[in-house]
Amino acid sequence: MRKALVSMAIAVSMGLGAAAAQAAILDDVRAKGYIQCGVTSGVAGFSALDSTSGWAGIEVDYCRALAAAIFNNADAVRFTSLTSQERFAALSADEIDVLSRTTTWTMSRDTQLGISFVGTLFYDSQGFMVRRDAGIESALDLGGVPVCIEADTTTEVNASEYFLANGMDFNDVVFVDHDEVAKAYEDGRCVVYTADASALASERSKFPNPDNHVILPEIIAKEPLGPAVRAGDSQWFNIARWTYFALLEAEELGVSSANVDEQLGSDNPAIKRLLGVEGEFGTPLGIDNAWAYQIVKLVGNYAEIFERNIGPDTPVGLERGVNALWRDGGIQYAPPIR
């Protein structure tokens, strides 16, 4: 009996210790009163400074949604601009709480860097952009042509493999960050600009004459872009992951920032659970049961975030495509809250 009690005490002690460790990031975030979010140095529609010198974009709004879930304040977030070379080190060194920076989810990153990807905020692909007057109609015509590319990215690896597989000379012109890449391409230092297709559309929207540039039809790689957190803190990971899922679930259930208060009176059990009217779905996360209500009220659902940042009516001008909900022909899908 005594041995059993000792074993139980040890187990409880270990459990409490694990719980304390798991709650470390949430505790730290609450203590400082904001989330530190790592973003790009400026990709329009994803994370960039807008005309009022505030951060805007789909990745920025994800961080704002996370702040809304925890603080009921979407502005309780600060942003750190990071290059591709800096981003993972900043996350590992606790300089940021979440990385939301056009980062591709790969197996090696997910298993070797001490980080965990939350989900795919945007399903992307890699392509090539050239000037319309260059007379290039296919990526198979790019052998030996100078290609502007960002260093230490999956973009660089994918392009190298594509040229090798097609027996073409790879004339890469490498730069430290995407701003330098875009500037070099715009200045004519290379003929081709390769990046995620969304980033190409984003940069093209900022050129003086966007119609003078064309994105070639070939897609050479999958680029699932999503936020990531440090591995080892399951509570923080779950908060970050279910923030993403709540954005999708709200869209699927027809709950938006415009009608969320009205939807508090819905008879739909799924909506009741989402908005915290029924059940205890915030308690296991260590946050208020109204966490998803706060997200939708203050930031919106996934469709709202997509449309205002990168949708067809924005300068970036992207269609939902595979980023539509599963019921609308896309692959965005959230597990149910139940």
Protein Blocks (a to p, Z undefined) as FASTA:
>chain_A
ZZmmmmmmmmmmmmmmmmmmmmmmmmmmmmnopacddddfbighiaccdfkopaedjklm
mmmmmmmmmnopaklccdddddfklmmmmmmnopafbdcehiacdfklmmmnopacfbdf
bacdddddddfklopabfklmgoiacdddehifklmmmmmmmmmnopacdddddfblmlm
mmmmmnopafbdcddfklmmmmmmmpmblmlpccdfbdfbdcdddddddehiaklmmmmm
mmmmmmmmmmmnopafklmmmmmmpcbfklmmmnopgojfklmnopafklmmmmmmmnop
fklmmmmmmmmkbmnopafklmpcfknopabdcdddZZ
